């Protein structure tokens, strides 16, 4: 048998083994690879950064997913929270899926470990789980008064009594909602809240949903999107490049400067998306090689068979 015949006859279990190694090794042996940022990601970063240090501005993250899409969405939620806590941007978190409630706590606690001064009720408010039937009433009600639309937070405290609410009333102050979703995204926010109250809406979505989201960027209904693990990796880079070093955003610097992810001073949890992109890149290259070599072998064998016949 020649080389290509051997490839055609190769036991598929060897291919599965190679793919498994291609995924596992880059996750364990971290190496540097460049992350290029895109405009939809940069737009979200800049808007959040414009609220830095202001008591009369806040953002909201709506966790609309469960653990099945956590690998893509959780790193972007951690990156946004890290950015907000570093820049002293007030944050609301909410979820309308009961299975998302533990993920909200997990994301907040993951970031708070590095920011011990951040206080619940002062720097952030976790509204927690609210039934899906209240989705639209809450979305519209927040346009008038957030503390009336949702009376209590996840700890049972009255929102109106929390220090963070002193200068925050409605969408005039909480003027960015980011919905991280594993399925449909942002419908109630940009269909109802944006046209009626003018709130800015962004989406963090899985990679397979990105194509569906871009038209809403073009119409202005979404101010930005984080598309899958790539979007999360981009946001991680922006936080490391600007927020952590307290530097103003520059699109030129963002797109030309490389941030090392082999730096041991950055915890693994804050570069998880970029490390995941390493594994994804290696696997994609391997699969492309399989496809190319397999097709070459197929056509060579077909031509050889024709000549023999």
Buried (B, 14 or more C-beta within 10 A) or exposed (E): EEEBEEBBEEEEEEBEEBBEEBBEEBBEEBEEBEBEBBEBBBBBBBBBBBBBEBBEBBBBBBBBBBBEBBBBBBBBBBBBBBBBBBBBBBBBBBBBBEEBBBBBEBBBEBBBEEBEEBEBBEBBBBBBBBEEEEBBEBBBBBBEBBBEBBEBBBEEBEBEEBEBBEEBBBBEBBBBBBBBBBEEBBBBBBBBBBEEBEBBBBBBBBEEBBEEBEEBBEEEBBBBBBBBBBBBBBBBBBBBBBBBEEEEBEEEBBEEEEBEBEEEEBEEBBBBBBBBBBBBEBBEEBBEEBEEEBEEBEEBBEEEEEEEE
